[in-house]
Amino acid sequence: QGPITGVNKEIAVLQCHGDCDPLVPLMFGSLTVEKLKSMINPANVTFRTYSGMMHSSCIEEMMDVKGGGDKHLPPVD
């Protein structure tokens, strides 16, 4: 679309993928994360894979999402 500039280049991204996903192969997740790293600050891109996870979610993934929210979002009163 358009170039990513300014503060958007510093956005934190967590990309999660199951290693047994039959709909979106892990290879496509790996290619996507490399593309993201070429567009924004690669230090802010995290790619996590989950053993045995299909096209779904798992508790470990949800805990990683929560951790990212806790780290990057202001606390809720």
MDTraj code that builds the backbone (N, CA, C; nanometers):
import mdtraj as md
import numpy as np

residues = "GLN GLY PRO ILE THR GLY VAL ASN LYS GLU ILE ALA VAL LEU GLN CYS HIS GLY ASP CYS ASP PRO LEU VAL PRO LEU MET PHE GLY SER LEU THR VAL GLU LYS LEU LYS SER MET ILE ASN PRO ALA ASN VAL THR PHE ARG THR TYR SER GLY MET MET HIS SER SER CYS ILE GLU GLU MET MET ASP VAL LYS GLY GLY GLY ASP LYS HIS LEU PRO PRO VAL ASP".split()
xyz = np.array([
    [0.0840, -0.1179, 0.0000],
    [0.0000, 0.0000, 0.0000],
    [0.0883, 0.1239, 0.0000],
    [0.1273, 0.1688, 0.1164],
    [0.2126, 0.2852, 0.1267],
    [0.3282, 0.2554, 0.2190],
    [0.4281, 0.3422, 0.2213],
    [0.5429, 0.3182, 0.3079],
    [0.5048, 0.3315, 0.4549],
    [0.5714, 0.2548, 0.5364],
    [0.5531, 0.2638, 0.6803],
    [0.6560, 0.3632, 0.7311],
    [0.6090, 0.4694, 0.7970],
    [0.6996, 0.5756, 0.8392],
    [0.6739, 0.6142, 0.9839],
    [0.7646, 0.6946, 1.0359],
    [0.7478, 0.7540, 1.1678],
    [0.7292, 0.6533, 1.2782],
    [0.6357, 0.6851, 1.3658],
    [0.6116, 0.6027, 1.4843],
    [0.5647, 0.4618, 1.4466],
    [0.5020, 0.4466, 1.3313],
    [0.4551, 0.3146, 1.2889],
    [0.5696, 0.2161, 1.2673],
    [0.6884, 0.2667, 1.2363],
    [0.8037, 0.1775, 1.2183],
    [0.8475, 0.1154, 1.3505],
    [0.8014, 0.1709, 1.4621],
    [0.8413, 0.1227, 1.5943],
    [0.7318, 0.0410, 1.6631],
    [0.6259, 0.0082, 1.5913],
    [0.5173, -0.0690, 1.6502],
    [0.5660, -0.2093, 1.6885],
    [0.5176, -0.2596, 1.8000],
    [0.5513, -0.3954, 1.8431],
    [0.4539, -0.4938, 1.7790],
    [0.5079, -0.6026, 1.7245],
    [0.4258, -0.7034, 1.6596],
    [0.4573, -0.8401, 1.7198],
    [0.3535, -0.9099, 1.7605],
    [0.3650, -1.0493, 1.8034],
    [0.2891, -1.1325, 1.7016],
    [0.3606, -1.2185, 1.6320],
    [0.2979, -1.3093, 1.5362],
    [0.3098, -1.4504, 1.5922],
    [0.1963, -1.5187, 1.5994],
    [0.1905, -1.6535, 1.6565],
    [0.1470, -1.7527, 1.5494],
    [0.2009, -1.8762, 1.5603],
    [0.1675, -1.9767, 1.4597],
    [0.1829, -2.1166, 1.5185],
    [0.0880, -2.2019, 1.4889],
    [0.0989, -2.3415, 1.5286],
    [0.1819, -2.4194, 1.4281],
    [0.2660, -2.5094, 1.4777],
    [0.3512, -2.5837, 1.3840],
    [0.2777, -2.6973, 1.3130],
    [0.1517, -2.7190, 1.3487],
    [0.0707, -2.8230, 1.2827],
    [-0.0513, -2.7631, 1.2112],
    [-0.0458, -2.6352, 1.1784],
    [-0.1590, -2.5674, 1.1141],
    [-0.1791, -2.6227, 0.9733],
    [-0.2954, -2.6886, 0.9462],
    [-0.3191, -2.7439, 0.8132],
    [-0.3721, -2.6407, 0.7132],
    [-0.4187, -2.5238, 0.7617],
    [-0.4740, -2.4220, 0.6722],
    [-0.3695, -2.3206, 0.6277],
    [-0.2851, -2.2779, 0.7195],
    [-0.1796, -2.1831, 0.6887],
    [-0.0474, -2.2480, 0.7300],
    [0.0247, -2.3060, 0.6353],
    [0.1493, -2.3748, 0.6700],
    [0.2488, -2.2831, 0.7413],
    [0.3262, -2.3406, 0.8300],
    [0.4253, -2.2666, 0.9071],
    [0.5190, -2.1883, 0.8157],
    [0.5500, -2.2413, 0.6994],
    [0.6378, -2.1724, 0.6050],
    [0.5826, -2.0335, 0.5717],
    [0.4517, -2.0200, 0.5561],
    [0.3929, -1.8903, 0.5238],
    [0.4032, -1.7949, 0.6422],
    [0.3913, -1.8472, 0.7636],
    [0.4129, -1.7637, 0.8810],
    [0.5557, -1.7126, 0.8860],
    [0.6507, -1.7987, 0.8538],
    [0.7917, -1.7600, 0.8529],
    [0.8199, -1.6542, 0.7459],
    [0.7608, -1.6704, 0.6291],
    [0.7783, -1.5706, 0.5228],
    [0.7165, -1.4368, 0.5617],
    [0.6011, -1.4420, 0.6262],
    [0.5332, -1.3199, 0.6688],
    [0.6158, -1.2434, 0.7711],
    [0.6721, -1.3152, 0.8683],
    [0.7504, -1.2466, 0.9711],
    [0.8750, -1.1834, 0.9100],
    [0.9358, -1.2469, 0.8117],
    [1.0525, -1.1864, 0.7463],
    [1.0133, -1.0597, 0.6700],
    [0.8973, -1.0613, 0.6059],
    [0.8484, -0.9416, 0.5366],
    [0.8237, -0.8293, 0.6370],
    [0.7609, -0.8618, 0.7508],
    [0.7376, -0.7609, 0.8543],
    [0.8690, -0.6993, 0.9018],
    [0.9688, -0.7847, 0.9233],
    [1.0985, -0.7356, 0.9711],
    [1.1654, -0.6433, 0.8705],
    [1.1318, -0.6579, 0.7429],
    [1.1890, -0.5691, 0.6416],
    [1.1137, -0.4358, 0.6345],
    [0.9960, -0.4301, 0.6951],
    [0.9124, -0.3112, 0.6862],
    [0.9179, -0.2244, 0.8120],
    [0.9346, -0.2885, 0.9283],
    [0.9395, -0.2151, 1.0542],
    [1.0667, -0.2554, 1.1280],
    [1.0886, -0.1964, 1.2426],
    [1.2072, -0.2279, 1.3217],
    [1.2064, -0.3766, 1.3575],
    [1.3005, -0.4545, 1.3037],
    [1.2986, -0.5995, 1.3275],
    [1.3129, -0.6371, 1.4741],
    [1.3709, -0.5490, 1.5543],
    [1.3835, -0.5770, 1.6979],
    [1.2476, -0.5794, 1.7674],
    [1.1461, -0.5207, 1.7036],
    [1.0121, -0.5145, 1.7627],
    [0.9189, -0.6238, 1.7121],
    [0.9704, -0.7158, 1.6315],
    [0.8888, -0.8235, 1.5758],
    [0.9236, -0.9535, 1.6479],
    [0.8219, -1.0165, 1.7047],
    [0.8392, -1.1448, 1.7731],
    [0.7559, -1.2490, 1.7016],
    [0.8179, -1.3615, 1.6706],
    [0.7485, -1.4727, 1.6050],
    [0.7549, -1.5921, 1.6985],
    [0.6395, -1.6412, 1.7395],
    [0.6328, -1.7554, 1.8300],
    [0.5599, -1.8700, 1.7611],
    [0.6147, -1.9880, 1.7751],
    [0.5469, -2.1078, 1.7253],
    [0.5102, -2.1940, 1.8444],
    [0.4047, -2.2718, 1.8264],
    [0.3517, -2.3551, 1.9336],
    [0.3425, -2.4994, 1.8851],
    [0.4108, -2.5843, 1.9567],
    [0.4206, -2.7251, 1.9201],
    [0.2842, -2.7939, 1.9281],
    [0.2481, -2.8604, 1.8188],
    [0.1241, -2.9366, 1.8147],
    [-0.0009, -2.8541, 1.7899],
    [0.0117, -2.7211, 1.7851],
    [-0.1069, -2.6365, 1.7658],
    [-0.1459, -2.6338, 1.6188],
    [-0.2744, -2.6545, 1.5945],
    [-0.3272, -2.6491, 1.4589],
    [-0.3744, -2.5066, 1.4300],
    [-0.4774, -2.4882, 1.3498],
    [-0.5315, -2.3565, 1.3170],
    [-0.6279, -2.3177, 1.4289],
    [-0.5695, -2.2865, 1.5443],
    [-0.6474, -2.2597, 1.6647],
    [-0.5611, -2.1764, 1.7584],
    [-0.5869, -2.1865, 1.8864],
    [-0.5034, -2.1203, 1.9856],
    [-0.4794, -2.2167, 2.1007],
    [-0.3877, -2.1779, 2.1883],
    [-0.3583, -2.2599, 2.3051],
    [-0.3300, -2.1676, 2.4224],
    [-0.3256, -2.2222, 2.5408],
    [-0.3050, -2.1398, 2.6604],
    [-0.1705, -2.0674, 2.6550],
    [-0.0664, -2.1329, 2.6029],
    [0.0644, -2.0678, 2.5947],
    [0.0581, -1.9444, 2.5044],
    [-0.0133, -1.9565, 2.3937],
    [-0.0279, -1.8432, 2.3037],
    [-0.1026, -1.7294, 2.3725],
    [-0.2102, -1.7619, 2.4416],
    [-0.2874, -1.6587, 2.5101],
    [-0.2052, -1.5897, 2.6192],
    [-0.1184, -1.6643, 2.6858],
    [-0.0311, -1.6051, 2.7866],
    [0.0723, -1.5121, 2.7216],
    [0.1222, -1.5490, 2.6036],
    [0.2146, -1.4617, 2.5307],
    [0.1443, -1.3330, 2.4867],
    [0.0202, -1.3439, 2.4401],
    [-0.0579, -1.2262, 2.4007],
    [-0.0798, -1.1364, 2.5224],
    [-0.1173, -1.1960, 2.6348],
    [-0.1382, -1.1192, 2.7574],
    [-0.0098, -1.0490, 2.7996],
    [0.1020, -1.1203, 2.7912],
    [0.2303, -1.0600, 2.8270],
    [0.2640, -0.9405, 2.7403],
    [0.2342, -0.9512, 2.6118],
    [0.2577, -0.8387, 2.5216],
    [0.1683, -0.7206, 2.5547],
    [0.0438, -0.7494, 2.5861],
    [-0.0482, -0.6424, 2.6260],
    [-0.0028, -0.5760, 2.7545],
    [0.0384, -0.6575, 2.8507],
    [0.0863, -0.6032, 2.9774],
    [0.2089, -0.5145, 2.9573],
    [0.2947, -0.5521, 2.8620],
    [0.4184, -0.4792, 2.8370],
    [0.3959, -0.3487, 2.7606],
    [0.3017, -0.3506, 2.6651],
    [0.2890, -0.2374, 2.5726],
    [0.1665, -0.1488, 2.5948],
    [0.0726, -0.1902, 2.6771],
    [-0.0482, -0.1115, 2.6994],
    [-0.0483, -0.0549, 2.8416],
    [-0.1107, 0.0601, 2.8607],
    [-0.1169, 0.1162, 2.9960],
    [-0.2039, 0.0281, 3.0861],
    [-0.1775, 0.0293, 3.2158],
    [-0.2576, -0.0526, 3.3072],
    [-0.4022, -0.0058, 3.3114],
    [-0.4903, -0.1003, 3.3393],
    [-0.6322, -0.0706, 3.3517],
    [-0.6648, -0.0605, 3.5004],
    [-0.7351, 0.0457, 3.5379],
    [-0.7717, 0.0623, 3.6792],
    [-0.8887, -0.0241, 3.7152],
])
top = md.Topology()
chain = top.add_chain()
for i, resn in enumerate(residues, 1):
    res = top.add_residue(resn, chain, resSeq=i)
    for name in ("N", "CA", "C"):
        top.add_atom(name, md.element.get_by_symbol(name[0]), res)
traj = md.Trajectory(xyz[None], top)
